[in-house]
């Protein structure tokens, strides 16, 4: 029964172990104990700090960090006398080391007595179901999955291993969620697509009979909504990361490892390729096809198909360079208007 979070011991690693995990070389004492990560200014004894760029070097003399991880261009004179590790990419090394020290939130497994799990549901004994979760019949929840309070898990939903569902998430019937998915608070997955037909007197609702599939290693931000398909399925491919406050319509397919930034709106039956980046507040009209590796700037209005590798901006969308040129013209409009006025005045006098 899950009622409280289990505590876990603080992780301690040798500096040489950290260096080995990120392919770095140690200067100084590789046997020193490291207990956690901190910013270069905030670091205390026992912490490892990162020089993500040369701009942070000015804080080194006053830093209390036990060890520093830096790039190959770091000033070695400032690092002299310290324990440090040189790596090719400090930012990527930070991601790796943060993963090592991330406090693994381990929960007592089982189903809280304050939750309601239907008799026809299958919940792994190694899953953690917090209080006030409702799980309908036919749902399957995999090993090491964590479902936080006030979540609704609909009929025949599938939730894969190691998936984490934060509070107040609603997952409608027949939604399939893969392994290691992260779903943040307030998300709504598998709701009806927005489809109606005018019959001459009123809007008639089109039944939404399809499903939603979320593949492995996807992350879905808070208060994001992804609709089920009208017939087949809406699908979010593996590795895609979706920010907060995103709306994805019915029958949409988003390719692997794409990035969808906050407040993007995607209308129904859109196809988005692999490794696409959609900047904040971008909007996509229905039935558009976006190729692989496209980059769309924030606020872009995408009104027709986009070829792969394109970089686009503006509404309606255009090549980014054309948009930049247009902005330069817009800045000159007051001056041009004044010049045209003077020309017209001269012509009238003539």
C-alpha positions as CSV (number, residue, x, y, z in Angstrom):
1,X,0.0,0.0,0.0
2,X,1.4,3.4,-1.0
3,X,0.9,6.1,1.6
4,X,4.2,7.8,2.0
5,X,7.4,8.2,0.0
6,X,10.3,6.0,1.1
7,X,13.5,7.8,1.9
8,X,16.7,7.0,0.2
9,X,20.3,7.4,1.2
10,X,22.4,10.2,-0.2
11,X,24.6,9.1,-3.1
12,X,28.4,9.4,-2.7
13,X,30.8,8.8,-5.5
14,X,34.5,9.1,-6.1
15,X,35.6,11.8,-8.5
16,X,37.4,9.2,-10.6
17,X,34.1,7.2,-10.9
18,X,32.4,10.3,-12.2
19,X,35.2,11.0,-14.6
20,X,35.1,7.5,-15.9
21,X,31.3,7.7,-16.5
22,X,31.7,10.8,-18.7
23,X,34.9,9.9,-20.4
24,X,37.0,12.6,-18.7
25,X,40.5,12.8,-17.3
26,X,41.1,13.7,-13.6
27,X,43.6,16.3,-12.5
28,X,44.1,16.3,-8.7
29,X,42.7,13.7,-6.2
30,X,40.5,11.2,-8.0
31,X,39.7,9.5,-4.7
32,X,37.9,12.5,-3.2
33,X,34.2,12.0,-2.3
34,X,31.5,13.8,-4.2
35,X,28.0,14.0,-2.8
36,X,26.1,16.1,-5.2
37,X,26.0,18.9,-7.8
38,X,25.7,22.7,-7.4
39,X,26.3,25.9,-9.3
40,X,29.8,27.3,-9.3
41,X,28.8,30.1,-7.0
42,X,26.6,28.1,-4.6
43,X,28.8,25.0,-4.4
44,X,29.9,23.7,-1.0
45,X,32.4,21.1,0.1
46,X,31.4,17.8,-1.3
47,X,29.8,19.3,-4.4
48,X,31.0,19.1,-8.0
49,X,30.4,22.2,-10.1
50,X,30.4,22.7,-13.9
51,X,32.1,25.3,-16.0
52,X,29.5,25.3,-18.8
53,X,31.3,28.2,-20.5
54,X,34.2,30.5,-20.0
55,X,31.9,33.2,-18.5
56,X,31.7,31.2,-15.2
57,X,35.5,31.2,-14.7
58,X,35.4,34.5,-12.8
59,X,33.6,32.7,-10.0
60,X,36.3,30.0,-9.6
61,X,38.6,31.7,-7.0
62,X,35.7,32.1,-4.5
63,X,34.1,28.7,-5.2
64,X,34.0,26.1,-2.4
65,X,33.4,23.2,-4.8
66,X,35.3,20.0,-4.1
67,X,35.7,19.4,-7.8
68,X,35.0,21.1,-11.1
69,X,34.1,19.7,-14.5
70,X,35.2,21.9,-17.4
71,X,35.8,21.9,-21.2
72,X,39.1,21.6,-23.0
73,X,39.3,25.4,-23.4
74,X,39.1,26.2,-19.7
75,X,41.8,28.4,-18.1
76,X,44.1,25.8,-16.5
77,X,45.8,28.6,-14.4
78,X,42.5,29.2,-12.6
79,X,42.0,25.5,-12.1
80,X,45.5,25.0,-10.7
81,X,45.4,23.4,-7.2
82,X,41.9,22.1,-7.6
83,X,40.4,18.7,-8.4
84,X,38.9,18.9,-11.8
85,X,37.9,16.8,-14.8
86,X,38.2,17.9,-18.4
87,X,35.6,16.7,-20.9
88,X,34.7,17.5,-24.5
89,X,31.2,18.8,-23.8
90,X,30.5,20.0,-20.2
91,X,26.8,20.5,-20.8
92,X,26.4,16.9,-21.9
93,X,28.5,15.8,-19.0
94,X,26.2,17.7,-16.7
95,X,23.2,15.7,-18.0
96,X,25.1,12.4,-17.4
97,X,26.3,13.3,-13.9
98,X,22.9,14.8,-12.9
99,X,21.4,11.4,-13.8
100,X,23.9,9.7,-11.5
101,X,23.0,11.9,-8.6
102,X,19.3,12.4,-9.2
103,X,17.6,11.3,-6.0
104,X,15.8,8.2,-7.2
105,X,12.3,8.7,-5.8
106,X,11.5,5.2,-4.6
107,X,8.0,4.6,-3.4
108,X,6.5,1.7,-1.5
109,X,4.9,-0.5,-4.1
110,X,1.3,-1.6,-4.3
111,X,-2.1,0.1,-4.4
112,X,-3.2,2.6,-1.8
113,X,-6.3,1.7,0.1
114,X,-7.6,5.1,-0.8
115,X,-7.6,4.3,-4.5
116,X,-10.2,2.5,-6.5
117,X,-8.9,-0.2,-8.9
118,X,-11.5,-2.2,-10.8
119,X,-11.5,-5.9,-10.5
120,X,-10.8,-6.3,-14.2
121,X,-7.6,-4.1,-14.1
122,X,-4.1,-5.6,-13.9
123,X,-1.6,-3.7,-11.8
124,X,2.0,-4.9,-11.5
125,X,2.8,-5.6,-7.8
126,X,5.9,-3.5,-8.4
127,X,3.9,-0.5,-9.5
128,X,3.1,2.4,-7.1
129,X,-0.5,3.6,-7.1
130,X,-1.0,6.6,-4.8
131,X,-4.2,7.6,-3.0
132,X,-7.3,8.8,-4.9
133,X,-6.4,7.1,-8.2
134,X,-9.2,5.6,-10.2
135,X,-8.4,2.7,-12.5
136,X,-11.1,1.2,-14.8
137,X,-11.5,-2.4,-15.9
138,X,-9.2,-3.7,-18.5
139,X,-6.4,-1.3,-17.7
140,X,-2.9,-2.7,-17.4
141,X,-0.2,-0.9,-15.4
142,X,3.4,-2.2,-15.8
143,X,6.3,-2.8,-13.5
144,X,7.8,0.3,-11.7
145,X,5.1,2.6,-13.0
146,X,4.1,5.4,-10.6
147,X,0.7,7.0,-10.7
148,X,0.3,10.0,-8.4
149,X,-2.9,11.1,-6.6
150,X,-6.1,12.1,-8.4
151,X,-5.4,10.4,-11.7
152,X,-8.0,8.8,-13.8
153,X,-7.0,5.7,-15.8
154,X,-9.7,4.7,-18.3
155,X,-10.9,1.3,-19.6
156,X,-8.3,-0.8,-21.5
157,X,-5.5,1.7,-21.0
158,X,-2.0,0.3,-21.2
159,X,0.8,1.9,-19.2
160,X,4.4,0.6,-19.7
161,X,7.2,0.0,-17.3
162,X,8.9,2.8,-15.5
163,X,6.3,5.4,-16.6
164,X,5.6,8.2,-14.2
165,X,2.2,9.9,-14.2
166,X,2.0,13.1,-12.0
167,X,-1.2,14.3,-10.2
168,X,-4.5,15.1,-11.9
169,X,-3.8,13.4,-15.2
170,X,-6.8,12.0,-17.1
171,X,-6.1,9.1,-19.5
172,X,-9.2,8.2,-21.5
173,X,-10.2,4.7,-22.7
174,X,-7.9,2.6,-24.9
175,X,-4.9,4.9,-24.7
176,X,-1.6,3.1,-25.0
177,X,1.4,4.5,-23.2
178,X,4.9,3.0,-23.6
179,X,7.9,2.6,-21.3
180,X,9.7,5.4,-19.4
181,X,7.1,8.0,-20.4
182,X,6.8,11.1,-18.2
183,X,3.3,12.8,-18.0
184,X,3.1,16.0,-16.0
185,X,0.3,17.3,-13.9
186,X,-3.0,18.1,-15.5
187,X,-2.4,16.5,-18.9
188,X,-5.5,15.1,-20.7
189,X,-4.7,12.2,-23.0
190,X,-7.2,10.5,-25.4
191,X,-10.1,13.0,-25.1
192,X,-12.4,13.3,-28.1
193,X,-11.1,15.1,-31.2
194,X,-12.9,18.3,-32.0
195,X,-15.0,17.2,-35.0
196,X,-18.5,18.4,-36.0
197,X,-20.8,18.6,-39.1
198,X,-23.4,21.3,-39.7
199,X,-26.6,19.6,-40.7
200,X,-28.4,22.8,-41.6
201,X,-29.7,23.5,-38.1
202,X,-27.1,22.4,-35.6
203,X,-23.6,21.1,-35.2
204,X,-23.6,17.3,-35.2
205,X,-20.8,15.6,-33.2
206,X,-18.6,13.2,-35.2
207,X,-18.0,10.1,-33.0
208,X,-14.4,9.7,-32.0
209,X,-13.9,6.0,-32.1
210,X,-10.1,5.8,-32.5
211,X,-7.3,5.6,-30.0
212,X,-4.1,7.4,-28.8
213,X,-0.7,5.8,-28.7
214,X,2.3,7.3,-26.8
215,X,5.5,5.4,-27.6
216,X,8.6,4.9,-25.3
217,X,10.6,7.8,-23.8
218,X,8.1,10.5,-24.5
219,X,7.6,13.4,-22.1
220,X,4.4,15.3,-22.0
221,X,4.2,18.7,-20.2
222,X,1.6,20.0,-17.7
223,X,-1.9,20.8,-19.0
224,X,-1.1,19.5,-22.5
225,X,-4.0,17.9,-24.3
226,X,-3.7,15.2,-27.0
227,X,-6.9,14.0,-28.6
228,X,-7.8,10.4,-29.7
229,X,-8.3,9.7,-33.4
230,X,-11.7,9.7,-35.1
231,X,-11.1,6.2,-36.5
232,X,-7.5,4.9,-36.4
233,X,-5.1,6.5,-33.9
234,X,-3.2,9.6,-32.9
235,X,0.4,8.7,-32.4
236,X,3.4,10.3,-30.6
237,X,6.6,8.5,-31.7
238,X,9.4,7.5,-29.3
239,X,11.7,10.2,-27.8
240,X,9.5,13.1,-28.6
241,X,9.3,15.9,-25.9
242,X,6.2,18.0,-25.6
243,X,6.2,21.2,-23.4
244,X,3.4,22.5,-21.2
245,X,0.1,23.9,-22.6
246,X,0.2,22.2,-26.0
247,X,-2.9,21.1,-28.0
248,X,-2.6,18.2,-30.4
249,X,-5.7,17.3,-32.4
250,X,-7.1,14.0,-33.6
251,X,-5.4,11.7,-36.1
252,X,-2.1,13.6,-35.7
253,X,1.2,11.7,-36.1
254,X,4.4,13.1,-34.7
255,X,7.7,11.5,-35.6
256,X,10.6,10.4,-33.4
257,X,12.7,12.8,-31.3
258,X,10.7,15.9,-32.1
259,X,10.4,19.0,-29.8
260,X,7.1,20.7,-29.4
261,X,7.4,23.9,-27.4
262,X,4.7,25.5,-25.2
263,X,1.4,26.8,-26.6
264,X,1.8,25.1,-30.0
265,X,-1.5,24.1,-31.5
266,X,-1.7,21.3,-34.1
267,X,-5.0,20.8,-35.9
268,X,-6.3,17.4,-36.9
269,X,-4.7,14.9,-39.3
270,X,-1.3,16.7,-39.4
271,X,1.8,14.6,-40.0
272,X,5.0,15.9,-38.3
273,X,8.3,14.2,-39.3
274,X,11.3,13.1,-37.3
275,X,13.5,15.5,-35.3
276,X,11.2,18.5,-36.0
277,X,11.3,21.5,-33.7
278,X,8.1,23.7,-33.4
279,X,8.8,26.9,-31.5
280,X,6.4,28.3,-28.9
281,X,2.9,29.4,-30.2
282,X,3.4,27.9,-33.6
283,X,0.1,26.9,-35.2
284,X,-0.5,24.2,-37.8
285,X,-3.6,23.9,-39.9
286,X,-5.3,20.6,-40.5
287,X,-4.0,17.9,-43.0
288,X,-0.5,19.6,-43.3
289,X,2.6,17.4,-43.8
290,X,5.8,18.6,-42.2
291,X,9.0,16.9,-43.3
292,X,11.9,15.6,-41.2
293,X,14.3,18.0,-39.5
294,X,12.1,21.1,-40.0
295,X,12.7,24.1,-37.7
296,X,9.8,26.5,-37.1
297,X,10.3,29.7,-35.2
298,X,8.0,30.7,-32.4
299,X,4.7,32.1,-33.6
300,X,4.9,30.5,-37.1
301,X,1.6,29.9,-38.8
302,X,2.0,26.8,-40.9
303,X,-0.6,26.7,-43.6
304,X,0.6,24.2,-46.2
305,X,3.1,21.3,-46.5
306,X,6.7,21.9,-45.5
307,X,9.7,20.1,-47.1
308,X,12.3,18.4,-45.0
309,X,15.2,20.4,-43.5
310,X,13.3,23.7,-44.0
311,X,13.7,26.6,-41.5
312,X,10.6,28.7,-41.5
313,X,9.0,31.7,-39.8
314,X,6.1,34.1,-40.0
315,X,2.4,33.8,-40.8
316,X,1.7,32.4,-43.4
317,X,5.0,30.6,-43.0
318,X,7.9,31.4,-45.3
319,X,11.7,30.6,-45.4
320,X,13.3,32.2,-42.3
321,X,15.6,34.4,-44.4
322,X,12.7,35.8,-46.3
323,X,11.0,36.6,-43.0
324,X,14.1,38.4,-41.7
325,X,14.2,40.4,-44.9
326,X,10.6,41.3,-44.6
327,X,11.1,42.5,-41.0
328,X,13.9,44.8,-42.2
329,X,11.5,46.3,-44.8
330,X,8.8,46.8,-42.1
331,X,11.2,48.9,-40.0
332,X,11.8,51.2,-43.0
333,X,8.1,51.7,-43.7
334,X,7.7,55.1,-41.8
335,X,10.8,56.5,-43.6
336,X,9.5,55.2,-47.0
337,X,6.0,56.7,-46.3
338,X,7.6,60.0,-45.5
339,X,9.7,60.0,-48.7
340,X,6.7,59.0,-50.9
341,X,4.7,61.9,-49.3
342,X,7.5,64.4,-50.3
343,X,7.6,63.0,-53.8
344,X,3.8,63.3,-54.2
345,X,4.0,66.9,-52.9
346,X,6.7,67.8,-55.4
347,X,4.7,66.3,-58.2
348,X,1.6,68.2,-57.3
349,X,3.6,71.5,-57.2
350,X,5.0,70.7,-60.6
